């Protein structure tokens, strides 16, 4: 409970613009796993604190600090690979970093982070939370590579999203991302005046419904 309280206080400190206090609380939270090494709730609180602060530092424009926090979150997940709560926060962190790379015009970094999401999903194929973040990452990357006019790459990413949905037909979150991907790629096909592809994508969307 102490760890959860610290994590909540970190969020409140940010809301009050007490950044020094937030950082001091995060440092205090970092000390807990060494004292309570077997406590999953403590690990989850630290992972949550790192994830929330990562988002905050992006908003503050402190990108080096953001990257350092992400690396710390990744190391925590590597140290406890079978902790699903920490793993989910890492997957969310990876997705956020994919989006940030898109916003910052860094396609190579985006592709590296997306590869990290793929590896995490492959290592834990039964983890629906990780799979959802992968589907979201693929959907985001599809939009970006279209903006880069990398149409072959866009089609490969869309096929990957479709294959993920086929592999997990009962996963509603993945299915939802596929539906959005179909709509986006269908819009692209209209812009490219590829009416045959528009019809095929529309048929696929109707089958999904």
C-alpha positions in Angstrom: 0.0 0.0 0.0 2.9 2.3 0.7 4.2 1.9 -2.9 0.7 2.6 -4.3 0.5 5.7 -2.1 3.8 7.0 -3.4 2.8 6.4 -7.0 -0.5 8.3 -6.4 1.4 11.1 -4.7 3.8 11.4 -7.7 0.7 12.1 -9.9 -0.6 14.7 -7.5 2.8 16.4 -7.3 2.8 16.8 -11.1 -0.7 18.2 -11.0 0.5 20.8 -8.4 3.6 21.5 -10.6 5.9 20.3 -7.8 8.4 18.7 -10.1 11.2 18.5 -7.6 8.8 16.8 -5.2 7.7 14.4 -7.9 11.3 13.4 -8.7 12.1 12.9 -5.0 9.0 10.7 -4.6 10.0 8.7 -7.6 13.5 8.2 -6.1 11.9 6.9 -2.9 9.8 4.5 -5.0 12.9 3.2 -6.7 14.3 2.1 -3.4 11.3 -0.2 -2.5 11.9 -3.1 -4.9 15.3 -3.8 -3.3 13.7 -3.9 0.1 10.6 -5.9 -1.0 12.1 -7.9 -3.9 9.2 -10.4 -4.0 6.4 -7.9 -3.8 4.6 -7.6 -7.1 2.5 -4.6 -6.0 5.7 -2.7 -5.2 7.1 -3.5 -8.7 3.8 -2.4 -10.3 3.8 0.9 -8.4 7.4 1.6 -9.5 6.5 0.7 -13.1 3.4 2.9 -12.9 5.5 5.8 -11.5 8.1 5.4 -14.3 5.4 5.3 -17.0 3.4 8.3 -15.7 6.6 10.4 -15.3 7.7 9.3 -18.8 4.5 10.9 -20.2 4.9 14.0 -18.0 8.5 14.6 -19.1 7.5 14.3 -22.8 4.9 17.1 -22.1 7.6 19.1 -20.4 9.9 18.7 -23.5 12.5 16.9 -21.4 13.2 14.2 -24.0 16.5 12.9 -22.6 14.8 12.4 -19.3 11.9 10.7 -21.0 14.3 8.3 -22.8 16.1 7.5 -19.5 12.8 6.7 -17.8 11.8 4.5 -20.6 15.1 2.6 -20.4 14.6 2.2 -16.7 11.1 0.8 -17.3 12.5 -1.6 -19.9 15.2 -2.8 -17.5 12.6 -3.3 -14.7 10.6 -5.5 -17.1 13.7 -7.5 -18.1 14.5 -8.1 -14.5 11.0 -9.5 -13.9 9.9 -11.0 -17.2 7.0 -13.0 -15.7 5.4 -10.0 -14.0 2.3 -9.3 -16.2 1.6 -5.9 -14.6 5.1 -4.6 -15.3 5.1 -6.2 -18.8 1.8 -4.4 -19.6 3.3 -1.0 -18.6 6.3 -1.7 -20.7 4.1 -2.5 -23.7 2.2 0.8 -23.1 5.5 2.6 -22.8 6.7 1.1 -26.1 3.5 2.2 -27.8 3.8 5.7 -26.5 7.4 5.9 -27.6 6.3 4.7 -31.1 3.8 7.6 -31.2 6.5 10.1 -29.9 8.9 8.9 -32.6 6.2 9.6 -35.2 5.5 13.1 -33.8 9.3 13.8 -33.8 9.8 12.6 -37.3 12.1 9.7 -36.4 11.1 6.7 -38.5 14.2 4.6 -37.7 13.5 5.0 -34.0 9.8 4.2 -34.6 10.7 1.0 -36.4 13.1 -0.1 -33.7 10.4 0.5 -31.0 7.8 -1.3 -33.1 10.2 -4.2 -33.4 10.5 -4.2 -29.6 6.7 -4.5 -29.3 6.8 -7.4 -31.8 9.4 -9.2 -29.7 7.5 -8.7 -26.5 4.3 -10.0 -28.1 6.1 -13.0 -29.6 7.7 -13.8 -26.2 4.3 -13.7 -24.5 1.8 -14.8 -27.1 -1.0 -15.3 -24.5 -0.7 -11.8 -23.1 -3.7 -9.9 -24.5 -2.6 -6.6 -23.0 0.7 -6.7 -24.9 -1.0 -7.9 -28.1 -3.4 -4.8 -27.9 -0.4 -2.5 -27.7 1.2 -4.2 -30.7 -2.0 -3.8 -32.7 -2.2 -0.1 -31.8 1.5 0.3 -32.7 0.9 -1.2 -36.1 -2.1 1.0 -36.7 -0.2 4.1 -35.8 2.8 3.1 -38.0 0.4 2.5 -41.0 -0.6 6.1 -40.9 2.9 7.4 -40.6 4.4 5.4 -43.5 1.5 6.6 -45.7 2.6 10.2 -44.8 6.1 9.2 -45.9 4.7 7.8 -49.2 6.2 4.4 -48.3 3.2 2.5 -49.7 4.9 -0.9 -49.9 5.9 -0.6 -46.3 2.3 0.5 -45.4 0.9 -2.5 -47.1 3.3 -4.8 -45.2 2.3 -3.3 -41.9 -1.4 -3.7 -42.8 -0.9 -7.3 -43.7 0.9 -7.9 -40.4 -2.1 -6.3 -38.6 -4.5 -8.5 -40.5 -2.4 -11.7 -39.8 -2.5 -10.7 -36.1 -6.3 -10.5 -36.1 -6.5 -13.9 -38.0 -4.2 -15.5 -35.3 -6.4 -14.2 -32.5 -10.0 -14.0 -33.9 -11.6 -13.7 -30.5 -9.5 -10.7 -29.4 -11.9 -7.7 -29.7 -9.2 -5.1 -29.2 -7.1 -6.4 -32.1 -10.3 -6.8 -34.2 -11.1 -3.1 -33.5 -7.7 -2.0 -34.6 -8.0 -4.1 -37.8 -11.3 -2.4 -38.6 -9.7 1.0 -38.1 -6.8 -0.1 -40.3 -9.2 -1.3 -43.0 -10.9 2.1 -43.0 -7.6 4.0 -43.2 -6.2 1.9 -46.0 -9.5 2.1 -47.9 -9.3 5.9 -47.6 -5.7 5.7 -49.0 -6.9 3.5 -51.8 -9.5 6.0 -52.8 -6.9 8.8 -52.7 -4.7 6.6 -55.0 -7.8 6.0 -57.2 -7.5 2.2 -56.8 -11.1 1.3 -57.0 -10.5 -2.5 -57.2 -8.7 -2.3 -53.9 -11.4 -0.1 -52.4 -14.0 -2.8 -53.2 -11.8 -5.6 -51.7 -11.2 -3.6 -48.5 -14.9 -2.8 -48.2 -15.8 -6.5 -48.5 -13.2 -7.3 -45.8 -14.7 -4.7 -43.5 -18.2 -6.0 -44.0 -17.0 -9.6 -43.3 -15.4 -8.3 -40.1 -18.6 -6.7 -39.0 
